[in-house]
C-alpha cells in the first residue's frame, strides 16, 4: 500500500518473552555448546536390597542342595556404590557341598541324559533372561563395574546358555568340578567355565570372590528346575575340596593342585590395540576411549596398551587429548557416567608409577573423590614399568611404531596380553597379523566381545574320554491323559503360505483316512497356483531369514519347541487317531521336541563360510512326526526356507503343526506347508527354477522321473535317501564358498 508516494512501514507484532524462558533457552544453548552432563540418571539399588532381605532371615550364606546354608565364618560384602555393608555372608567351613555334588552327579551326568540337560539349561536361560536386570545390578554393586558393561556380560551369559543348550555330550563327564570366580568378570567366567561344565554333565561348586552374583545365579538355576546338588556355591575360598577338576580364573590354592584336572587361568591382563595408517583413525580413537577404561581398567576387555603407526600417531593422539578430559568417572549405577568405579578403589601404587614417568605427556579426566582419574600417557617406551608391568587400573599407554613386524614383536613380548584389536583396511596385513600374534582372541576393526563359542570342542575339557559319537538319549514314554471325546466343531484345515493359513486356490478338498480305513479329515488339494504363491512367499522371506543372526534363529526354534511341548497331549492323540495301531505316540512327540532342541542348538555351529542354498522343496515319505519335523526344520537352521508337501495320511498332523508354526515367531514364508498329490507337486517343484534343492525320497512314486526333471535346471540339487540324521540334513542344505586371499609380503624382510 502506498501513501503520498511512499511505502508505508509494515506494522510489526511485538512478542513478549518470559524471562524464565530466556533463561531456559540460554541453559539449553550452553548444554549443546559444552555437551556436559548436567544431571545424573542412576539405576535404583532397591531390587538388590529386596532380594537380600528376602533371603533366609535376611542372611546370606552358602548354597547347597538348592537351599541357603548358614555357617560360622562371617564375611561382609560392601556396596561399590555407597560403601555401606550390603550383605553379611555366613560361610560354612566344612561344607557338605562335595557330598551333595557326588550324589547328584550319578543322575545328572549319566549316559543318555543329554536331552534332559538341554531342557534344564534352556529353563536356566529363560530365568536368567527374566532376571537379567537384577543380575546386572548385583554384579555392578558388588564389583564397581558400570551397569552398562554388566548388562553386556549378562547378554554374553545368555548367549553361552543358548549355545550349550544345543550341544550333546561328547564323552564321560569328569564328575564334580570347582569353578573359581575372580573379583571382576564373574558373569563372563560363568559363561566360559560353569555353563559348559554343566552341559557336559558335571556338577559344579562355585567359589566366588564376590559371592552375591554367584548366589543369585545358583538360585535362578534352582528356580529353573536344576536338581539339588548340581549347582552349589561355597563362599569360603579357603575351603579345600577334593573335586575332579578345577577351572576358572585366579590363583590356585594347595587343595586345588590335588585335583586330577586343572584348567585354571591366571588373573588376566588387559588387552592391546594396534592402529595402522590405512584405517579409520577417528573410529579407532573413539573405540579406544570407550573400551580402555572398561571395568575401571581392571578387566580383560579393557585396553592397557595402544600402538599407533607413525604416520597417524599425531592425529590419533589429538583425538585422545580432546576427548579424554571429558570422561566422567562416578557411580557404576549412573547412566550419565562414562566410567564406573567403586568407592573403595584406591590406586596409590598406580599413581606412583605414573608419577615416576612424569616426563611423559599425559591427560587426565576429572577426579571424583579419592579415586584415581582416567589417565592417558603418551610416548611410553616399551621398557617403561607402565608398559611391562601393565598394572590394572585406569591408565592407558600410547606408543608409536613403524612397521608391522615391530608391532608384532612389541605385542608378543607384552606380558599378560589377553586380546588384541587390529585396526586396518588391508585384508592381507590382517591375515598375517592373525597368524603372527600370540593372543587368545583377536578383534578386527572393533574391540570387545567374547568371540565364538566352540560347541562340543569346548566340552572336551570337562570330560574324561573325548568321543566323536553323540549320545542318543533313551526317552521314556510319557503318560498323557487323552482328551475327553465329545461333540466337536468341524475343523477347517488350511495351508500355511507366507505365514498365513489359507485355503487352496482350486477350492477342492481330499478326504484323509487313517490306517483303519476311517475318514479323519478333509484337506485342501493344492495346485500349481498354490505352489507359485508358496515360492513367491519363500523367495521373499529367505534373505531376511538368512540375514538374522544365528543366535536369533536359535531363539525362534526354541520357542517353536516350547509351543509344541505345550500341545503335547493334543499331538499324541492326533497321531493315535491317524494310525490306530500305534502305541508310541507320546514317544514321537518327545522325539520331535528333542529334534527341535538339537536344530536350535546347531544354528550357531555351522562355520563362517557356510552359505544357504535358498528355497528348498521337501516331500517327506514318512508319516511320523519326528521325521516330518526333521525334514522341515533341518534346512531352515542355516538360513534356507522350505516348501513342504507331507504324506496325505499325516496331513492333519501337519495342519496342527502349521498352527504351532504360525504362533512361534517364525517369519512368514520361512516354512510353507501344502497338501495334495506328492507326485504332482513334487514334479512341479522339480521344474520350478527358483527352488534350489528338492528332497524327494526314492520310496515315492515317479522318483526317477522327478530326479531327471531336476537335472534340467543348472545348479539345482536333489536328494533321494531318507535321512535320519539331523546333522546330515543341515549340511546338505549348505554350500561352502572358497575365499582365496593373498597373504602379502609385509613380513618378507
Protein Blocks (a to p, Z undefined) as FASTA:
>chain_A
ZZehiacddddddddddfklmmmmmmmmmmmmnopafbdcdddfklmmmmmmmmghhiac
ddeehiacddfbdcddddfklopafbdcdddfbdcklmmmmmmmmmmmgghilmmmmmmm
mmmmmmmmmmmmmmmmmmmmmnopafklmmmmmmmmmmmmmmmmmpccfbdcfbiacddd
dfbhklmmmmmmmmmmmmnopacddddfblmlmmmmmmmmmmnopaehkaccdfblklcc
ddfbdcdeddddfklmmpmbdcbdcddddddddddfbbcfklmmmmmmmmmmgghhpafk
bcfbdcddfklmmmmmmmmmmmmmmpccddfklmkbfbdcdfklccfkmmmmmmmmmmpc
cdddddehjbccddddehiafkbmklmnopadjddcddddfbfmlmmmmmmmpghifbdc
dddfbfklmmmmmmmpccfbdcehiaedjbjaehjmlmmmmcfbdcfbdcdddddddddd
dddddddddddddddeehiacddfklpacddddfkopafbdcddddfklmmmmmmmmmmm
mmmmmmpcfklmmmmmmmmmmmmmmmmmmmmmmmmmmmmmbcklmmmmmmmmmmmmmmmm
mmmmnojkbccfbjaddddfbfbfklmmmmmmmmmmnopacdddddfklmmmmmmmmmmm
mmnopaehkaccdeddfklmmmmmmmpmklmbdcddfkbghklmmmmmmmmpghiacdfb
dcfbfklmmmmmpccddddddebjmlmZZ
